[in-house]
Amino acid sequence: MAGILLPGIAHVQYIEDTIESVWSRVMLATLSLVAAGLGVTPVPDSMRQLQVDGVVYRPLDTSAGLTAPLNLAYRRGESSPAATRFIGLARRAAP
């Protein structure tokens, strides 16, 4: 799970644990739908560890140039030094 920068929040670990829990539940629900024959879904390679009856994991061909959109959300006028450095790095890395 990627961390979230929350300047000024003392309970960052609790927030990260909560987000991780929600994400895990969504992924398990999605895999249940796949197992029920209701579709397919891309998943991170780490999800291959989950053995779900009726689900087969297949690697994607990395030479196909597949990409997925990724967005960064932050406050307008963000002033935290750590957050502004991260935002700058993300902007430089973006296509």
QUIDA-V553112 format. One record per pair of residues at least 24 apart in sequence whose ideal C-beta (glycine too) atoms are under 8 Angstrom apart, sorted by sequence separation. I is the first residue (numbers start at 1). GAP is how many residues later the second one is. D is the distance in whole Angstrom. If there is no record, write none. Layout:
i | gap | d
I | GAP | D
I | GAP | D
This chain:
i | gap | d
31 | 24 | 6
42 | 26 | 7
8 | 72 | 8
7 | 73 | 4
5 | 75 | 7
7 | 75 | 7
7 | 76 | 6
5 | 77 | 6
5 | 78 | 5
5 | 81 | 6
